[in-house]
Each structure stands twice: as C-alpha cells, then as structure tokens.
Amino acid sequence: MNINSLEQPKRLEMMQTIEFENTLQERVQDLNLKLKDSNNLRESDILINEIDTLESILGRLSDLKYGDKMRAIETAEADSNFRQARRLRDQINKIQDMESEISAQIEN
C-alpha cells in the first residue's frame, strides 16, 4: 500500500470538513447581517444564541484538527524538546497547506 492511497481518505475527510466549516462560516455571516437589520429584541437574542452556537462549533472543529498537535507542542516546549516541537509545528503547517490547497480546489 503506497502513501498516496493512505492520503486519499485523509484528503476526502479534510475536504468535507472544510466544506462544513465554510457552510458554518457563511451561516454566521448571514446571521450577523440579519442581526444588524433586526429591530426586535427577541429575534436579536435568538440570532445571537445561534451565532454563539455556530462559532462554538467552529472552535471545536479547530480544536479537533489542531488540538492534539498544539498540546504536544506545548508539552515538548515545556520539556525543552525543541526538535520535537519544531517537527510538530511542521506537521501543522503541512495540514494547513493541504487545507489551503483543498479550499482552492473547492472554490474552483
């Protein structure tokens, strides 16, 4: 089994995650526009709650994608293991590069 066949499921999962994140971010933008135009206190409260919920989900997705790596970096730095911290940062950078590439493919 080659590396490319192992990367395909990861790429598909990342592509689906990015699409989901984009959908949530678009919804948050729409809700913010509705909130600006809202003159009703009850409606504003409902919109604020929905925005908070969606932003919380977006934050949790970010934690799921990067949280374990970030904790590992903090631990490695605390242990003065800078080589490991740098290696983990490089992994995060590769993931972010892959996300950017997939996002560009999705937009085209």
C-alpha positions as CSV (number, residue, x, y, z in Angstrom):
1,M,0.0,0.0,0.0
2,N,1.5,3.3,-1.0
3,I,1.4,6.7,0.7
4,N,-1.0,8.2,-1.8
5,S,-3.6,5.6,-1.2
6,L,-3.3,6.3,2.6
7,E,-3.6,10.1,2.0
8,Q,-6.8,9.9,-0.1
9,P,-9.2,9.2,2.8
10,K,-7.5,12.0,4.8
11,R,-7.9,14.4,1.9
12,L,-11.5,13.5,1.5
13,E,-12.2,13.9,5.2
14,M,-10.4,17.2,5.2
15,M,-12.3,18.4,2.1
16,Q,-15.6,17.5,3.8
17,T,-14.5,19.3,7.0
18,I,-13.5,22.4,5.1
19,E,-16.9,22.4,3.2
20,F,-18.7,22.1,6.5
21,E,-16.6,24.9,8.1
22,N,-17.3,27.1,5.1
23,T,-21.1,26.4,5.4
24,L,-21.0,27.3,9.1
25,Q,-19.0,30.5,8.4
26,E,-21.4,31.5,5.7
27,R,-24.3,30.9,8.1
28,V,-22.6,33.0,10.8
29,Q,-22.1,35.8,8.3
30,D,-25.8,35.6,7.2
31,L,-26.9,35.7,10.8
32,N,-24.7,38.7,11.6
33,L,-26.3,40.6,8.7
34,K,-29.8,39.7,10.0
35,L,-28.7,40.8,13.5
36,K,-27.7,44.2,12.1
37,D,-31.1,44.6,10.5
38,S,-33.1,43.3,13.4
39,N,-35.2,45.7,15.4
40,N,-36.8,43.1,17.6
41,L,-35.1,42.2,20.9
42,R,-36.4,38.6,21.0
43,E,-35.2,38.0,17.4
44,S,-31.8,39.5,18.2
45,D,-31.5,37.2,21.2
46,I,-32.3,34.2,19.1
47,L,-29.8,35.3,16.4
48,I,-27.1,35.9,19.0
49,N,-27.6,32.5,20.5
50,E,-27.4,30.8,17.1
51,I,-24.3,32.8,16.2
52,D,-22.6,31.8,19.5
53,T,-23.5,28.2,19.0
54,L,-22.1,28.1,15.4
55,E,-18.9,29.9,16.5
56,S,-18.5,27.4,19.3
57,I,-18.9,24.5,16.8
58,L,-16.2,26.2,14.6
59,G,-13.9,26.5,17.6
60,R,-14.4,22.9,18.5
61,L,-13.7,21.8,14.9
62,S,-10.4,23.7,15.1
63,D,-9.6,22.0,18.4
64,L,-10.2,18.6,16.9
65,K,-8.0,19.4,13.9
66,Y,-5.1,21.0,15.8
67,G,-5.7,20.5,19.5
68,D,-3.7,17.3,20.0
69,K,-0.7,18.8,18.0
70,M,-0.8,22.1,19.9
71,R,-0.9,20.3,23.3
72,A,2.1,18.1,22.1
73,I,4.0,21.3,21.1
74,E,3.3,22.9,24.5
75,T,4.5,19.7,26.2
76,A,7.6,19.4,24.1
77,E,8.5,23.1,24.7
78,A,7.9,22.6,28.4
79,D,10.3,19.7,28.3
80,S,12.8,21.8,26.3
81,N,12.5,19.3,23.4
82,F,12.6,21.9,20.7
83,R,13.3,19.4,17.9
84,Q,10.0,17.6,18.6
85,A,8.2,20.9,18.9
86,R,9.5,22.0,15.5
87,R,8.6,18.7,13.9
88,L,5.0,19.0,15.3
89,R,4.8,22.6,14.0
90,D,5.9,21.4,10.6
91,Q,3.1,18.8,10.7
92,I,0.6,21.5,11.5
93,N,1.9,23.7,8.7
94,K,1.6,20.7,6.2
95,I,-2.1,20.2,7.4
96,Q,-2.8,23.9,6.9
97,D,-1.1,23.9,3.4
98,M,-3.3,20.9,2.5
99,E,-6.4,22.7,3.7
100,S,-5.5,25.8,1.6
101,E,-5.0,23.6,-1.4
102,I,-8.3,21.8,-0.9
103,S,-10.1,25.0,-0.3
104,A,-8.7,26.4,-3.5
105,Q,-9.9,23.3,-5.4
106,I,-13.3,23.5,-3.8
107,E,-13.7,27.2,-4.9
108,N,-12.7,26.4,-8.5
